[in-house]
Structure formats: structure tokens, C-alpha cells
């Protein structure tokens, strides 16, 4: 049995089809428009557990539940898994689970601290910091825990690895001369370069989705604040300014917002702001601590909207590069028109949003599609 579905379509999206980094700057009125999720950890049940919520703070759902601490969640690039750290075996180790909390699997196993997992953009590797050599160093391993390899080897602490969107570099914090600074290195540990240099701590680097900027935390004004700089360390700009601590910056997939946690209401809560520091909005509000937000890098659709469709119109369907496709194909740019679908082509619809649909072709191309028709309709058949 088939069902005909008509999607209305304008000639162009609002510069971007959606806030997904498609075709330029998104036209989103407020945070509730973002069809995405944020993972974080919370102490609300008496120990640290991993939670997930919608990007507007609704539907807060607990994913882990044990008497030990679970913390530092990190989404896989496809949004299907979450890596995290846990001390459930007596010391901190790296685990991974499905995005719904199932199939929790331990990846590291040693008597020293392993923490701060960070997925490579292709989802094949996980960087993390470890104290197994006596001080904290940056390591990398396959996504299944194999081939654990040390990247840094210094006499002081290296921590908080963050992959560049093209997978070629890793930013991290290194304690030198008594304070932490942001460094960047090649993904194999070579060519370590210092980006920040001041007398107070700079740490917790986070790359923007387009790879052009790095958000980080700095103590240079006497409080921990969120800053942003170019990927080469230039144009360091302060985004937050208050007498409480602001930590843990995490970019939205489109690069237009930054989530972070703050102690400004007396306990740590999750906030979100525009990438220029404006329009700060509080997402969580309870008497326990909520920390370490991690924005899901892809757009989640309800299961009932994911299905295969056949293009019925003789006109062609345009597919536009989004941030996820660009990360896996660094020779493309957000907004590139890289695919054309024709009548008879079969695609998987991953999400619908107004007059656009996120599709995956049989060749593996993913992007937001809009039909170019005189009557501004696109007819598909649901199999």
C-alpha cells in the first residue's frame, strides 16, 4: 500500500533550510526551533548520571542509573551513540552506549584515570585523556577500545581533547608555567602549537562546526568565562561576563549557538547563548548540579518520519550539503549543491521540516532537499 505525500516548497530556504548549517546562516527565532538534543550529566539523583534533553530544555531523560558517577558525555558523529566516563569499576574509565542508554560497554580498563572522551568526525576513533603514565596525557583509540595510542608525552597535564571538524587536528589544554593554555596538534600528536598565552588558565577547547573558531574557558578576568578565538589563536573575544563560573562550551551543529554550564544561580545549570554571547537562555533549573552539555551533531527525527521514498516528480530534487556531510567530505562547503535526484530515485527521508526534507541517498549522500517545481510541490510515494 502506498501513501502520497505533498511537501510544499519555496524557491529557496531562509538562506538555510534549517538551523543545521545548511546553505548559510539559519533563520531561527529562538532555541525552541532547534530540532536537536543536548546530553549532560546531573547530580539530581544523588550521584552523577547522564541525561539528555531537547535543545529547549524540555523532555529531560535519564540514560544511566548506577551508584557510581557517570559523566562527560560525547555524541558520536551520527548521533547513535554516546561515549562517557564512569567510575563504576573503582576508577574512571571510558564507556559507550546507545543514544537511548542501552548497551553500555566499557572501552578502557586500567587502574588510572581515563576521561574526557571525544569522537573523531568519522566516528572511527575516540580521543581521551589518561593518567596511566603518572600525569594526564592525550590518547586515542579505535571506537571499540582497541589500539590505544598515546599522543602527548609531557611532564605536566594534557587534557580535554577536541577534534577539528576535518579530523586532522586535536585541540587540548596543557599546563605550562603553572597555568593551562590551549594547544593544537596534528591528529597523530605531531606539531603541537600553543594558541593562548596569558597568566591565567585557558582550557576546555571546543571547535566550531566549520572549523574556523575555537570556544574555550578562561580565568583571565578572575572568573571562569567563555571566550572564542580564531582557529589560529587570533581574535580572542570574551562572550560571558559575570561573577560566577561559566564552563563547558559546546557548539550547536549549525555554529550559531553555544551551550555551557554556569553557577550563576547558585548551582551549576545548563545555558545556551548565541555564538556572539547574546541571548542567554537557561535550560535546566533544579537544586542539584547539571554540567558538561554536549550537543548532538546531527538532527534527530521521530521514528515515524524515517522512511524510504521514491521520487515521483519528473523534476529534479536538489540536495544541499549540511555540516555532517561537510565534516566527512572536507572538500565540500556548507551550502554546496552536490546532488540532484530525478524521477525513480529512492531516498530515505530522515526528517521533515516545513518545506524541506533531510534525505539520505542510496549512495550515502545526506543533506536537506527542496524541490524546484513551478507549482511548488513535491510528490513522493511512501513504500
Secondary structure by P-SEA (a helix, b strand, c coil): cbbbbbbbbccccccccccccccccccccccccccccccccccccccbbbbbbccccccccccccccccccccccccccccccccccccccbbbbbbccccccccccccccccccccccccccccccccccccccbbbbbbcccccccccccccccccccccccccccbbbbbbbcccbbbbbbbccccccccccccccbbbcccccccccccccccccccccbbbbbbccccccccccccccccccccccccccccccccccccccbbbbbbcccccccccccccccccccccccccccccccccccccccccbbbbbbbcaaaaaaccccccccccccccccbbbbbccccccccccccccccbbbbbbbccccbbbbbcc
